[in-house]
Amino acid sequence: MKRLLLTLILLGLVAVLKAQEFPSDDKEDYSGTWYPKAMIHNGSLPSHNIPSKFFPVKMTALEGGDLEAEVIFWKNGQCHNVKILMKKTDEPGKFTSFDNKRFIYITALPVKDHYIMYCEGRLPGKLFGVGKLVGRNPEENPEAMEEFKKFVQRKGLKVEDIIVQELNGTFSPLGFFWFLQSTVCLKATRCMQKTVWLCHQPPPMYRRVYLERVRICLATATVASGAHNEIKLLV
């Protein structure tokens, strides 16, 4: 009886060790904040659609393995916030969006906390593909960039076409929008040609540590965006 019990325990231990040795791709944790570091496209993007600034992307894990990507981008002097639903497929790391018209592939790199996100689909009369090197921290990583260059070459694209833009994050003149969106504010709306921030009352920590810097960024961003109207922060 004891021998049988020990055998069952041993088999259970082996199963656990095997599971740890070969983790399931389906359980890959993509949630969190990702910082774009480089971008490539197959020539299908017009120049006005190529971002002049990179903003962090917030990924949220949903039930059933789906993901929600919260994307911030700057266009026509305004900050835009878009949420994209990425539906899981049977293929690990592959997702669909926009009613299965876009396919998104997330590939882990040998470099820790770095991934390649590649989106492809069809536009009127042509195929398009856009790839991004992302990491869990905003610092440059030469090893990750080398892996991204290898990926670009495998896609038949030119390394010299890789786009590396300035990353906008907390307290940068334009990227402060992302900080407000993710920590304090619910949303920004334009009303009667005046930008009004609709916010919760921020915790004391944010008021004490960040508020003064936010006020400075508000003033700086007003000039950077070419706005002439007052920007209000309701706290």
Secondary structure, DSSP 8 states (H G I E B T S, - for coil): -HHHHHHHHHHHHHHHHHHHHS--GGG----EEEEEEEEEE-S-S-GGGS-SSB--EEEEE-GGG-EEEEEEEEETTEEEEEEEEEEE-SSTTEEEETTTTEEEEEEE-SSTTEEEEEEEEEETTEEEEEEEEEESSSS--HHHHHHHHHHHHHTT--GGG-B---B--TTSTTTHHHHHHHHTEEEEEEETTEEEEEE----HHHHHHTHHHHHHHHHHHHHHTT--S--EE--
